[in-house]
Amino acid sequence: MNTFKIGGVHPQDNKRYSAHQQIVTCPLPEKAIIPLIQHIGAPAQPIVEKGEKVRVGQLIAKAGGFVSANIHAPFSGTITKIDTTVDAWGARVPAIFMDVEGDLWEEDIDRTTAVVRESQMEPKEIIDRITAAGIVGLGGACFPTHVKLLPPPGKKAEMLIINGVECEPYLTCDHQLMLEHGEEIIIGIQLLMRALGIKRAVIGIEKNKPDAIARMQALCSRILGVSVIPLNMKYPQGGEKQLIDACIGRQVPSGALPIEVGAVVDNVATVYAVYEAVQKRKPLISRVITITGKSVAKPGNYEVRFGTPLADVVALAGGIPEDTGKIIGGGPMMGRAMNSLDMPANKRVSGLLFLPEKESRRIEPENCIRCGKCVSACPMGLEPYLLSRQSELQMWDEMKQHSVMDCIECGCCQFTCPSHRPLLDYVRMGKAKVGGILRARAAAAKVAAEAAAAKNNQ
Amino acid sequence: MNVIIISLIVLGVTGLVAAVLLYIIAQKFKVEEDPRIDQVQEVLPGANCGGCGFAGCRALSEACVKATSLEGLFCPVGGAETMAKVGDILGLAPVATEPKVAVVRCNGTCEARPRTSEYNGARSCQIMHNLYVGETACPFGCLGCGDCVAACNFGALSMDPETGLPVVDEEKCTSCGQCVKACPRNIIELRKKGPKSRRMVVMCVNKDKGAPARKACLNACIGCGKCQTVCAFDAITVENNLAYIDYNKCRLCRKCEDACPTHAIHAVHFPPRKPAEEQPVTETGKEAQA
């Protein structure tokens, strides 16, 4: 076992460029832009006004709903305006602009590096602190963590699975975090276990990080209920459903959430943020990102506060290499090419990858030869060749029947296609369309049901 | 010899029995259908484009036969001529409908709208629109992959390689609306063809504020409202930093065209102006096809 059962591919991991590079803290910028959408769900609502002075860690935007997250000031300084900014893909997002002045922190935040082990907090208190700190899943999807910790009625969490897999090629930030802050991560895991009221937790780590496995094993050897599972390398092992399969051998049913099989999955970076929020009262204002690529002068792992212009971080890593053809936000498999580096660092960006010109061109697609490689590579057991064709022909209902909504957009199909067909492009578009249609139908059904109920009441 | 006779008899009898059986079944399960449906379908063009709002020509003819008046039922491909024939068959008076034409409301030519990035994925506007803002900085403008060209059943659309924008052949356009549905950015609109095909159009759908819109594209509508002020007929509304001309109110006076600082308002198919104003004339003449 020790890996998920169906599908998966083995891309070259290319982690050597930035692996084992000490985490470097990025210096403070002069001006910062803090986007108000840094998570899945409703945008946060700003609660500060133009001209207001803020301190580091002060709440500046409140969660805009249950599935949303608070945003705190990553810097101290003056708010200059609340406007829209352009994200790396050209879309407009609301944002708070500020001038950075000094580095004045909120007083109750513990800024020492000492590890705080003791905690007698009630589960509710822990979850409240996590909610207040605006913690989201730092693995990539940015799903608000507090939502995961409050299972829907009737569902019981049995197992906490910690994602230390980092299956994306090139990225090394989680690896380095485990090496440098392993102890804090273990405390974070215990806090989450207490919050969920469960006794068992496993940490899944791929075998290409033997030092991280050894370190975490040594740390959790004396802690009851926490163990490390070394996993065979395979992409996309870091996917929630794949990780559950790999670690505890349970399959999440189609369309269901991990809680259906009693599992809660959190990334190591998220767990570290939980530790900081609960034990040190430090809200989520920074994260470790990997700047990497073959020609990057100083590839490495950098701790950046949200709002720092990415161009500043890149300058720290030696600037944009000359032969760069594409800059990818995230890893090469699931990341997206970026339009510009004007965007600030935020909760969503886990890394920047500089691909050389000759590696960044797509190969001209040819006809599908029906070899079925994409079908055997799909970790969700879907038929990407069929879905992409249906999407081309706009057969939305048929796509729904073929479970397009289960697609995790991992890109294995496109990676493995010998004809270089843009399978994921089409499937992703179809998924967006089908999702929209389903939401519209649900809304229409709700309206109809309400109308019928109103009629019955009369 | 015997074999031939026997087989003839067997086949003949089987055939006869089958024919009688089929006749009885056909009579028993006969579907009563108004013969006029077939007649109406005969005169419809048979393009099955869905431009009338029905699933196909058959569905439209069924709707026509059921209807008590031809109000709201119109075949954009066949036009008034076809509807008159349909009216004759059904004994209904044809309702006059203004002919319409597809209008591409984007004038972000390659020159006016500099490229900021290069797209390397599947050539489809839908996908590009899903992924990001497009190859230029304008999040509203034409993406140039030609989804509308592929959607057109009548060969009325083509991409102009020079401008990178789709061009409507007004002779061929039947205003069926397939391109309107295909465009993920809602750039194409069905507008009244106008007298002698003359009309005024705001060739932009950018809802950004003036500065970013202008930065992204030199031809963008910046929502300054000058056209609204100059319009004597209340035909122009500026909403979300974007002007829109109501074609039912527009009297084609061309004042807005002169007022527009970015030349986002185009006068289409107008005769050339006086020689003194040679410059704008050639411009409108060139873009008349767009």
Boltz contact constraints between the chains, C-beta under 6 A:
constraints:
  - contact:
      token1: [A, 89]
      token2: [B, 132]
      max_distance: 6.0
  - contact:
      token1: [A, 90]
      token2: [B, 132]
      max_distance: 6.0
  - contact:
      token1: [A, 90]
      token2: [B, 133]
      max_distance: 6.0
  - contact:
      token1: [A, 90]
      token2: [B, 139]
      max_distance: 6.0
  - contact:
      token1: [A, 339]
      token2: [B, 117]
      max_distance: 6.0
  - contact:
      token1: [A, 362]
      token2: [B, 120]
      max_distance: 6.0
  - contact:
      token1: [A, 422]
      token2: [B, 121]
      max_distance: 6.0
  - contact:
      token1: [A, 422]
      token2: [B, 122]
      max_distance: 6.0
  - contact:
      token1: [A, 425]
      token2: [B, 121]
      max_distance: 6.0
  - contact:
      token1: [A, 425]
      token2: [B, 122]
      max_distance: 6.0
  - contact:
      token1: [A, 425]
      token2: [B, 127]
      max_distance: 6.0
  - contact:
      token1: [A, 429]
      token2: [B, 126]
      max_distance: 6.0
  - contact:
      token1: [A, 429]
      token2: [B, 127]
      max_distance: 6.0
  - contact:
      token1: [A, 429]
      token2: [B, 130]
      max_distance: 6.0
  - contact:
      token1: [A, 432]
      token2: [B, 130]
      max_distance: 6.0
